[in-house]
């Protein structure tokens, strides 16, 4: 419950775990239960995906928030935030959420919730942009830029501001999100008819 698309709500929303409520749960780095391997994962750049949700929701972690909530961690095979943020844009897109449901919709729980784990996430078809292909390289670069914008816009929402400022930021978020979806459709090679099928299914 502490992960939304592109932002975490740790410290902003009470978290219920094993019939108890927590204001801002964390796992101290020095605790005996935390292995050296797990600590190394917590301190690394990564994508974190909510493990039970109605649609795929993921955030980018620079290594400072991973111990906050129970999650699925997707560790990128390639180092560097550029690749991670590219993959983050894909995971949070309408298309990849729709594809995920085609694969695993039969496993959904009561209320339409999906249980999401590493075995399921690893089967999502992810096009890796070859930098030798200029068109695909530009698509990837544009997605990364827009993902950075989404992260920054949600960070701006956490700052004190007037209702007018918040409305303007929310409008930018909607527009940026839609642009990422458009680029992801293009990256996967969908036709206009294909896009219509996805959009109507989500609606």
C-alpha positions in Angstrom: 0.0 0.0 0.0 3.0 2.4 0.1 3.9 2.2 -3.6 2.2 4.1 -6.4 3.4 4.4 -9.9 6.6 6.5 -9.8 6.2 7.5 -6.1 6.3 5.9 -2.7 4.0 6.9 0.2 6.3 5.8 3.0 5.8 8.2 5.9 2.7 9.7 4.3 0.3 6.7 4.6 -0.2 4.2 7.4 0.8 0.7 6.4 -1.0 -2.4 7.6 1.1 -5.5 7.9 0.1 -8.8 9.8 -2.9 -7.1 11.4 -0.8 -4.2 12.7 -0.6 -0.6 11.6 2.7 1.3 11.2 3.4 5.0 10.5 6.7 4.6 8.8 8.1 1.1 9.1 11.8 0.4 8.4 14.3 -2.3 8.8 17.5 -1.1 10.5 20.7 -1.9 8.4 22.4 -3.3 11.5 19.7 -5.8 12.4 20.7 -9.5 12.6 18.0 -10.6 10.2 19.4 -8.6 7.4 22.1 -10.5 5.4 25.0 -8.9 3.6 23.5 -9.8 0.3 20.1 -8.3 1.2 21.8 -5.1 2.5 23.8 -4.8 -0.7 20.5 -5.1 -2.7 18.8 -2.4 -0.4 21.7 0.0 -1.0 21.8 -0.5 -4.8 19.8 1.3 -7.5 16.8 -0.8 -8.5 13.2 -0.9 -9.5 10.7 -1.8 -6.7 7.3 -3.3 -7.7 4.3 -3.5 -5.5 3.5 -7.1 -4.7 -0.3 -6.9 -4.5 -2.1 -4.3 -6.6 -4.9 -3.8 -9.2 -2.3 -2.7 -11.8 1.4 -2.8 -12.1 2.9 -0.1 -9.9 6.7 0.5 -9.6 9.1 3.0 -8.4 12.8 3.8 -8.9 14.9 3.4 -5.8 18.3 5.1 -5.5 19.1 2.8 -2.6 17.6 4.8 0.3 14.0 3.4 0.6 14.1 -0.3 -0.2 13.8 -1.4 3.5 10.6 0.5 4.0 7.9 -1.9 2.8 7.3 -5.5 1.6 7.9 -5.4 -2.2 9.1 -7.3 -5.2 12.5 -5.9 -6.2 13.5 -6.1 -9.8 17.3 -5.7 -10.1 18.4 -4.6 -13.5 20.9 -6.8 -15.4 22.6 -3.6 -16.7 24.0 -1.1 -14.3 23.0 2.5 -14.4 19.8 4.5 -13.8 19.3 5.1 -17.5 18.4 1.4 -18.1 16.4 1.2 -14.9 14.3 4.2 -15.6 13.7 3.0 -19.1 12.4 -0.3 -17.7 10.4 1.6 -15.1 8.6 3.5 -17.8 7.7 0.3 -19.5 6.4 -1.4 -16.3 4.3 1.5 -15.4 2.8 1.9 -18.9 -0.8 0.9 -19.8 0.5 -1.6 -22.4 2.7 -3.6 -20.2 0.0 -3.7 -17.5 -2.4 -5.0 -20.2 0.1 -7.6 -21.3 0.7 -8.7 -17.8 -3.1 -9.3 -17.3 -3.2 -11.4 -20.5 -0.5 -13.6 -19.0 -1.6 -13.7 -15.4 -5.2 -12.4 -15.2 -6.4 -15.9 -14.3 -4.4 -15.7 -11.1 -6.1 -12.5 -9.9 -7.5 -12.5 -6.3 -10.8 -11.2 -4.9 -11.4 -7.6 -5.8 -9.3 -7.8 -8.9 -6.0 -7.7 -7.1 -2.9 -9.3 -8.7 -0.3 -11.1 -6.7 3.0 -10.0 -8.4 6.3 -11.9 -7.9 9.6 -12.3 -9.6 8.5 -15.3 -11.6 5.7 -13.3 -13.2 7.7 -10.1 -13.7 10.5 -12.0 -15.4 8.1 -13.1 -18.1 7.1 -9.6 -19.2 8.5 -9.1 -22.7 10.9 -6.1 -22.5 12.3 -4.7 -25.8 15.9 -3.8 -25.1 16.9 -0.8 -27.3 20.0 -1.4 -29.3 22.0 1.8 -29.3 23.1 1.1 -32.8 19.4 1.6 -33.9 19.0 5.4 -33.9 15.2 5.4 -33.8 15.0 3.0 -30.9 17.8 4.7 -29.1 15.9 8.0 -29.4 12.7 6.4 -28.1 14.6 5.0 -25.1 16.2 8.4 -24.4 12.8 10.1 -24.6 11.2 7.6 -22.2 14.0 8.0 -19.7 13.6 11.8 -19.9 9.8 11.6 -19.3 10.3 9.1 -16.4 12.6 11.6 -14.7 9.9 14.2 -15.2 7.3 11.9 -13.6 9.6 11.3 -10.6 10.3 15.0 -10.2 6.6 16.0 -10.6 5.5 13.6 -7.9 8.3 14.9 -5.6 6.9 18.4 -6.2 3.5 17.3 -5.0 5.1 16.4 -1.6 6.2 20.0 -1.2 3.9 22.7 0.3 2.1 24.6 -2.4 -1.2 26.3 -3.3 -4.2 24.3 -4.7 -3.5 26.0 -8.0 0.1 24.8 -8.1 -1.0 21.3 -7.2 -3.6 21.2 -9.9 -1.0 22.4 -12.5 1.4 19.6 -11.4 -1.4 17.0 -11.6 -2.2 18.2 -15.1 1.5 17.8 -16.1 1.6 14.3 -14.6 -1.4 13.2 -16.7 0.1 14.7 -19.9 3.5 13.2 -19.2 2.0 9.8 -18.4 0.0 9.8 -21.6 3.2 10.6 -23.6 5.1 7.7 -22.1 2.2 5.4 -23.0 2.3 6.7 -26.6 6.0 6.1 -26.9 5.7 2.6 -25.4 3.0 1.7 -28.0 5.4 2.9 -30.7 8.3 1.0 -29.2 6.3 -2.3 -29.3 5.1 -1.6 -32.8 1.4 -1.4 -32.1 -0.9 -0.1 -34.8 -3.7 2.4 -34.2 -6.2 -0.5 -34.0 -3.9 -2.4 -31.5 -3.8 0.7 -29.3 -7.5 1.0 -29.4 -7.9 -2.5 -28.2 -5.7 -1.8 -25.2 -7.2 1.5 -24.4 -10.8 0.2 -24.5 -9.9 -2.9 -22.4 -8.3 -0.6 -19.7 -11.3 1.8 -19.8 
